[in-house]
Amino acid sequence: MEESECILEARGLHKSFGRPPAREHVLRGLDLRVARGEFLAVMGPSGCGKSTLLHVLGLMAAPDEGQVWIGGREVSGLGEADRARVRRERIGFIFQRFNLISVLSGYDNIRLSLRIRGAGDGDEAVAALLESLGVAAAARRKPAQMSIGQQQRVAVARALAGTPELLLADEPTGSLDSANQQGLLEMLRWANTAKQQTILMITHAAHVAAEADRIVTMRDGRIVGQDA
Amino acid sequence: MIPLPLANILHHKVRSGLSALGVAIAVAMLVTLAGLSRGSLQEVADRWEVVDADLIVRPAQVGENLVTARQGLMGPREVERVTELADGGVRVFDSVVPVYVHRWRIAGQEHNVVGVAPGHLGRLLSGGKLQAGRVFDPRNAFADWLEGRLSAPADDDEVIDITPEELGERGGLEMVVDSRLARAAALAVGSKVRTAGHTFTVVGIAREGAMVRAFVPLATAQWLGGDPHRVTFLFASLGRGVDEPAAIRAVEGTRRLSAVPLGRFRAILMDQFGIMFVYVDAANTITLIVAFLFVLVTLYTAVIQRTREIAILRSMGATRRFVLAQVTCESLILTACGAAGGIALSFPAAALIEAARPFLTVAISAGWIVTGVCVAVIGGVAASVYPAWCAIRVDVCEAINLE
């Protein structure tokens, strides 16, 4: 892979939690490169450090050692405000439990995201996005009044709004039935192909990972294998 | 789009409503009690300032306690001396109005009742005229009759006895009340008022704003006080070309008397009752602190309940400043609603107090309304500091996975 194609790179990441003697070493010198426009799945058993990796790559946690590079720039050493700016400008998150803000309607969840990203309300774009995801009507309601599938679609729409170049998805199908799982994967594939968004998806389900361009496998805080 | 702080408030209507109500009660209490304590005193000061005079002359030993004290009285010689005071051949005072002050219970409350000569009554009234009826003892007949009785030759051990009936028949038991007392006690011209062991007849109604709420003939006040010919103090008007300091020096030159400008009465009153403001302000402060602690607890609870949502905001790229602004904004909305409610509440509260206690004045001033709003804003920001601090310290990775 050429250097210029790399949008996300992890070099020698270490991350531990807790204090000795109960200190847990979750990431153990992890290296990873993700090419621009790639759809990458990260698989591995529970507790292998997948979610921690996503948090570190998404700049929500700082590594103890090692570096994270996004778009050719080392970002893991940035201060809190600058890391927030990188998240705002370049990264969209999709979580397993959707994480919509319960007091806002689906529409307002997306509008809030756009405002934080400094992209204004983008009413027409939001409506078009929700329309294309088939939840234009449901998104007028609050999350508690939507079905699980609708919530997940709105959560995806929120992550896609503003078209961040990097989508980080943490077990995005974990709470969905098989029909909704397939719908979600189609949405991710659409974002990847139609919007040229790079996707890094954490999953422990092989059939979900199979939708990606490349699968890397984690064990004990390291990448132990990959399938193209 | 509905702003997030407002959405949070509307989502928790009861909790938010109770917080705002707490602030509303505190602000209403601040505005109303400040208006009550200061308003009643200001109203007394306003009434005294209508008196057509420049100085109050009283016995030196009275000090500045002009409203309620009767520690000393002035005899006829002192009154005459003040009247005839001269400075460089110029009369110091153009005129003096002797008054005799009683504290009598009328319509369930003690009032200052001033005895004044019928001819001087107009100088103690707002606008100088009565609103209805007439002046008491208009021809001074009672005063002359009483003077005659008092000056008639008598044996050394003879006790001058004047019955209430005689006082009444001679016009000594006539009274002028102001319209506020008339309204509160349902008095009109011709009504009877039982006070100080006698039954007075209301003969005139003065416009609200007269120096005191009830006036009687000076001779009656002196007789019932057991001090014929003596007075409590004098209202004195400066002679042409005489300035206040010179007049005060002239009065104080008598050694037994002192004088204070009528314009200083308000300050004296505020000094005299200033301790009351300390109590009222302390009570208000405590109430406000409790109210804002309530807001703090509400916000703190909200932040604790919303750690995952705060983490979501952070994951979307929201800065700590943005999160801090959301919490502060929520607090300010709550306290602003509370302040607005409190100010709105203070008007019916004032009306209620004045209905229950007709002689109290609750002056809701723009100054105290502004103070209430400022206190609410400052309190709102202060109450949000700790919850906001907690909010920005949320561990995003931990909170994002909270159930």
Interface residues (C-beta under 8 A of the other chain):
Chain A: S51 T52 H55 G58 M60 A61 E80 A81 A84 R85 V86 R87 R88 E89 I91 F93 F95 N99 L100 I101 S102 V103 L104 Y107 D108 R111 L112 S113 R115 I116 R117 D121 R158
Chain B: M1 I2 L4 A7 N8 L10 H11 R308 E309 I312 L313 R314 S315 M316 G317 A318 T319 R320 R321 F322 V396 C397 I400 N401
